[in-house]
């Protein structure tokens, strides 16, 4: 199902894809929140360095993940088809 375009999927397949991507979004959000917590802790302890740069790099990678773009496309398509 990953290789198919979202517009080619049936309504049922779109809803299944939305369920999978919703769990991805929640997990991604929790990880980003945890990493932001590490950055805030690092700022409070006045230790700017490797401990702070590693989480910032991972946050950047998670935000620019191609799966995030797929989530946005899926939400738009679900709204257009009145499935949500």
Buried (B, 14 or more C-beta within 10 A) or exposed (E): EEEEEBEEBEEEEBBEBBEEBEEBBEEBEEBBEEBEEBBEEBEEEEEEEEEBEBBBEBBEEBEEEEEBEBBEBBBEBBEEEEEE
